[in-house]
């Protein structure tokens, strides 16, 4: 199996994979959503709140704020170990406090950056997420408890906003057979592809860019005939990962692969146990 990083910009990662099966690539994609633990607010104690939003709405908003989790994976116990832990257990929970009030003529927006964390390694990934708009003479005081969890429990523990794969599109062409209408159709939606085709005249292009090829498929089938054909190589994949900011995208992929390996090992262990019992 061959893996090549096509793009790594901020929270976005695109990978080309060759020689892997569809079930394996899809398993990695799914594991990115549901099997990679990250920190998220789980329980909120509201001590004072006379803002326009109910306690439950504020608690829900806090839960959906991505928290940095790279160091948390090393420092805190996993969700399985913390299932019966006491609230506030330092091995399982990080405490985030919020205490904000406005004066008689003051209005303000409370942001995620106003949260004070007991662990500087676990904090809001973005400081500009609005929580509530406060009118004059209002106060919001609360304490939130964050723990590691999996996306299969709740979406707030999903470390990715996008995890998607597709077969590698390959464009085969012979411009000697193509008419003007065909070239103009491709050029209208994909000018850089049309430019490469003109330079080569004949051959194949592997389309590794992060683009929708629906319009290209329409052009090849409706305007180009046999001169230009678009096919998808089912032995090569393009995997796209966009992190919420809780973890770097490359770390999400590594953790997803480790999760799959653990599941496979557990399955083999269980099969061996059943065989021993059967005698």
Protein Blocks (a to p, Z undefined) as FASTA:
>chain_A
ZZddfbdghjbccdddehiafklmmmmmmmmmmmcccdddfbdcdfbdcbfbdfklmmmm
mmmpccdfklmmmmpccfklmmmgcehiaklbccddddddddfkbccdddfklpccfblk
bccfbfkbcfbdcdehiacddddddddddfklpmklpcbfbdcddddddddddfklpcfk
lmmmmmmmmmmlmmmmmmnopacdddfbccdfklmmmmmmmmnmmmbccdddfkbccddd
ddehlacfklmmmmmmmmmmmmmmmmmmmmmmmmmmnZZ
